[in-house]
Amino acid sequence: MSSKRRTSNKVLVVVFSAVIIATGFIAVWNNYSLSVNPGSYGQSPASGVVSSNNSTFIVGWSGTSIDTLNPYTYTASVSDWILMDTYSTLALYNANGSALIPELATSWNINVSNGTAIVHLNPNAKFSNGQPINSSDVAYSYEMADCCFSGLSSYVCMITNISTPNPQTVIFNFTGGLFPLISLDNVFILPESVWENVNVSSYFGYNASANPSFVGSGPFIVSKYVQGQYIELSKNPYWYLPNMEPHVSHVIIQCFNSESSMFSALQSGAIDATGAFLLPSQIPVVQKDSSLSLVVSDSFTYCYLAFNVNPSGGGASSIRNLTVRQAIVDAINDTYVTKVAWDGYATPLATNFPVGDSFLDSSLPLHQYNVSKANSLLNASGFKYGSNGIRVTPNGTPLSYTIIVPSSFPALISAGTVIKQELAQIGISITISSITTSTMDSIIWPGYNQTMDLWDWSWTPGDPTLLCVFTGTAITTELSDSGFNNTEYNNLYSELVNANTTQQVYNISDQLQTILYDQLPYMPLYSPPNIAAYSNAFTNISSNFAGGPFGAMDWQTFLQVEPNASFGKTTHSSSTIYYIAGGVAAVLIVAAVVAVVMRSRRKED
């Protein structure tokens, strides 16, 4: 799936400018009793935070905060990460994406020639309320995934019929060759008995006033959630796969408003690991600290500059002029932007897939940096310089634009600063507005009132449905932040979904990327690495998945992590959990991810 790192799956890979009203520390003892230390700001934490000891693993997250726990409407990568461990899918991809392994399904038989898939379910599977998981729950979950409000529709739109001959068997009828690649591992299985009683399109997915407040099908359940602060996961007492039993009882994902504050919490022992992303400048600090381990992983994310080309949207209408967009792209030295933003660790991009993705069309070259060409294009189209040095449209409107950018992404803010300087060379005035990703969401959707945004997508490697973000349908489901709606593109994407062979999928994917390269709803910028660190108080942490163990793509992280017996007693320094007090805005990174990913579905930062 995709994920906005609004930071990161659907099949898309955005960060906030929050004011810390108060911070504090929660002193937590091994018997889970709480002792409150108000801290220098005099704020007490909310009650109910699980203590940090050798059965609790705490991960910091400075990307886009949890937007929702609704599997059909989330865009944040961290939301996807939570969902993949609190709900089952029929199958899971292995670390390198080369094969599916069973989760809820014990076996399946897929016949592409006649478009039939017979899936057998684990007869022992139960939801966290003790009720059995059966074929009707699977059918319901897939039917909801194909609704107009769902961001998962690209994974199921090729399904023509679902039948349930018995409680442990589901039969899918489908068209095309894409079903076996993406359809078994991207739809979370929900309890129909719970969700049929709520408004599926708007339900948050967790109701603190209900009993139980959350019913899942995965190895963990959501046991506590405080918006903008943290979420607590606890072992599902009815988890049905003993070979995937978690080694810790609780996981806490703690929100931070910046990478620096998150990193400070790791150094102090208040958290055990950092989620996406640490900064390159923090790498040598980790390397010198014997209590920490560093993980630098290949990326599943790409960052971009998006243009609002929605003809019905707000923002500056001149940005919908292709000549203006082409001039902007020509005037941006992407190689230099990448170097400044990521200190040489990231890779410039020409197209809309992360580096290393099998669907990236490597034949498309980087957009050539050419300020003279950019000025010539604008001159020829009647965009003359005004008396203040800012160009104006033929009707006299200044080419003065605002770029909104997630406030918790210093790399994207740095990129925006360089872009502002470079566009000044062609008479375009830029204002960088660093805001929370929730504020970005409210500006972009549903009215498309932005002009440009800097964000990112995270996506499952080898999943071409990342390209769905540029379809007209993605405007309705709020996956698209460009508002791009092109008939040729829409028709080609439909052909991709229904292609009969893998080679056809690749060929059509290349054609779609060429349209985007020419029409420029986005200027792809770079693909960053995922830099993370963790305390050596924990072990059995692998970096096999794209994005690393804490990048919101690795579904096995929380199942495998365990206390490191040789490290000594696993507690946080001063027996505290770093707590961002009430009133702190949520950490936001979408654009994700992106989020997308081994199963990620959206924006990561």
Secondary structure, DSSP 4 states (H G I P E B T S, - for coil): -EEB------------------EEEEEE-TTS-EEEE-TTTT-PPPTTPPP-STTEEEEEE-SBPP----TTT--BHHHHHHHHHHS--SEEE-TTSS-EEESSEEEEEEETTTTEEEEEE-TT-B-TTSPBP-HHHHHHHHHHHTSTT-TTHHHHTTEEEEEEEETTEEEEEE-SSSHHHHSSSS-----HHHHTTS-TTT--S--TTSSSS---SSSEEEEEEETTTEEEEEE-TT---GGG--SSSEEEEEE-SSHHHHHHHHHHTS-SEE-S---GGGHHHHHT-TTEEEEEE---EEEEEEE---TT--S-GGGGSHHHHHHHHHT--HHHHHHHHHTT-SEE-SSSS-TT-TT--TTSPPPP--HHHHHHHHHHTT--B-TTS-BB-TTS-B-EEEEEEETT-HHHHHHHHHHHHHHHTTT-EEEEEEE-HHHHHHHHTTT---SEEEEEEEE-TT-GGGGGGGSTHHHHTT--SS----HHHHHHHHHHHT-SSHHHHHHHHHHHHHHHHHH-SEEEEEE--EEEEEETTEE-----STT-TTSS--TTHHHH-EE-GGG-----GGGEEEEE-TTPPPPB----S-S-TTTT-SB--
